[in-house]
Structures are given as structure tokens and as C-alpha cells.
Amino acid sequence: ENRSHVQVTRGRVRVSWPSSSTELTAGSEGLFPPIDQRGIGDKLDRPAVREQQRARGMGRARSRARGVDVAAEWQELARRGEYEEAFARLRNGGRVPARVNGLMLAADVARLAGHPAAALPYLRSVERSHRDDPRAALAAFTRGRLLLDQLGRGGAAARAFAAVQRLDAAPDLAELAMAREVAALVQSGQTRRARSRALVYLERYPDGDRIAEVRRLGGI
């Protein structure tokens, strides 16, 4: 649907589209062009968009008439970027496959539709049921980020970031997770524990990208 979801785990990424651009840093993400970007609407043929939306509705009606599995319809909506509608279908009898792809897609639908708490069980299922999959570490990191940045649950976020480091995480993701763990501990008032983990970070990553931030947070 002419948009891309970008999530950065290391370094900086510049994202450009016809009317603007932005730069993302590690730990940030977004949907681009932004949904409320005025430039998008200016460039679209609005009657054509309405006709396209009408055609989608007719297509869903035909799917039901043919006996297509409506319980899995949320996945098709998600792949088209219609996250709010996909979330509504998911919550109203949608079936989530137990595979990693299905669970991660359900988590994406929940958080991109503006329901971060609803994404947590799907991410937790990936961690528990698919520990040997490399995406389990990404699921734990995403869970920690939602808990810390959107739900304000620092203690739970710290445990999620610690879980990343116990899983088969890529080195860059493990380093970022430890730095975010320190931040989460500070947010939850565990300053002594934050200082202890900050010292471990400095020992483990003497040339790490987050040294200055970790020193500040840990009071070192």
C-alpha cells in the first residue's frame, strides 16, 4: 500500500519519500510515508482511492461467499497495511498460527494499530515456544521496547531486555538490549541494579555505541 515499516537496531537510517524525509536512530521505528503525511493525499487520485477501497470490500464479500477462512482474513488485511481493521478482525475471532511468522504478524498488527499491550502475549509466545529461532530475541527486544517506551513498565521492560541477552541475539542487538535494560532499571527506580548492569556493559562493550548514555544512566 505504498508504505514501508522501518525498524532500526543499529546506527542511523535516513528514510525519504517524495514530500519529505527523516532520520531514525537505533531503537526507533516508523511507517513511511507517515499515514497522516499531507503530501500523500495531495498526490493520490481520491476517486481512484475510493474505488480501490470499494473493490477491496467487494473482494472480502466474495471471499466469504466462496467459503474462504474468514478467521485468517486479518492476515491479508495486515499485509495490505490496514492495521486497524486487521486488529478488529483479529480480536473478533481471528485465528493466529502458532508459527513464528503468524505470532510476529499478530504482534505487529496490535502495536501498529495503537494497542501495544495487546501485542505482548504474541511476543511472549515467540520467546517461550520458539526459543531456538533467532527471531525470539527480536520478539523479546520488541516486548521490552513496548513496555518501556509506551506502557511505562520499567521493571517488566528490564526483564524483557535481560531475556534478549539470554537468547540467541545478534551481537548488536544484545548490546542495545543491555543499554536499554539499564535505562529500564533507572525508570523503575532500581538505581543500584542499574549501576551494576552499567558496569557490566562497560566491561563487555568497551567500544560500545552507547557508552556515554550508559555511564550517565548508571551514575558512573
LUMSE-64178 format. One record per residue (C-alpha): x, y, z; residue in one letter. Coordinates in steps of 0.2 Angstrom, whole numbers, plus 5000, padded with zeros to 4 digits. Layout:
! residues N
XYZA/...
***
This chain:
! residues 220
500050005000E/501450124996N/502150125013R/503650035022S/503949995040H/505750035046V/506449975062Q/508250025067V/509349915078T/511049995075R/511650155068G/510650285059R/509450265044V/508850405033R/507150375025V/506550485011S/504850505001W/504350624988P/503750765000S/504950745015S/506250635024S/506850595041T/508250515050E/508050365063L/509250315076T/509450145084A/507950085094G/506650195084S/505450145070E/504050215060G/502850185045L/503450285030F/502750395022P/501850435038P/499950395037I/499550575041D/500850655029Q/499850785019R/500950755004G/500250585001I/498450644999G/499050784988D/499750654976K/498350524976L/496850524964D/495550524978R/494150454967P/495350314962A/495750284980V/493850274984R/493550144970E/495050044976Q/494350034994Q/492649984987R/493449844977A/494349784992R/492649775001G/491849684987M/493349564987G/493149525005R/491249495002A/491649374988R/492949284999S/491549245012R/490449184998A/491749064992R/492049005010G/493749075012V/494349065030D/493749225037V/494649185054A/496349215044A/495649365035E/496649485047W/498249425040Q/497849485022E/497249655029L/498949665039A/499949635023R/498949775014R/499449895029G/497649905035E/498149885053Y/496649955062E/495449845053E/496549695054A/496649715073F/494749725074A/494649565064R/496049485075L/495149525091R/493449465084N/493849285081G/495449295071G/496549145072R/498449165075V/499549025068P/500748955081A/502248985070R/503449125072V/502849225057N/501049225062G/501449275080L/502549415075M/501249475062L/499949475075A/501049575087A/501449705073D/499549725069V/499249765088A/500649885090R/500449975073L/498549995077A/498950085093G/498749935105H/500449905112P/499849805127A/498949685116A/500549645107A/501449575122L/500649405123P/501049365105Y/502849415108L/502949315124R/502349165114S/503849185102V/505049185116E/504349035125R/503848925111S/505248965098H/506748995109R/507948925096D/507349045082D/508449195080P/506849305080R/506449255098A/507749385103A/506949515092L/505249475100A/506049495117A/506849665112F/505149725104T/504249675120R/505449775131G/505349925120R/503449925121L/503549905140L/504750045142L/504350175129D/502450155128Q/501750075143L/502950145156G/503349975165R/505149995168G/505349835179G/504549725166A/505549805152A/507149775161A/506749585162R/506249585144A/507949665139F/508849545150A/507949405141A/508649465124V/510449435131Q/510049255136R/509349215119L/510249195103D/510349385099A/511449465086A/512949555095P/512249725090D/510549685097L/511249615113A/512249765116E/510749885113L/509749775124A/510949795139M/510949985137A/509049985136R/509049875152E/510050005161V/508850135156A/507350025161A/508049995178L/508350185181V/506550215176Q/505950085188S/506950165202G/508250025203Q/509750135203T/510950015212R/510549875200R/510650005185A/512450055191R/512949865192S/512249825175R/513049985168A/514749925174L/514549755166V/514049845149Y/515749955150L/516749795154E/515849695140R/515749835127Y/517249945130P/517050025112D/515150015113G/514050145104D/513050185120R/514450205132I/514050395136A/512250355138E/512650205150V/513850305160R/512650445163R/511150325167L/512250225179G/512950375188G/514750325183I/
***
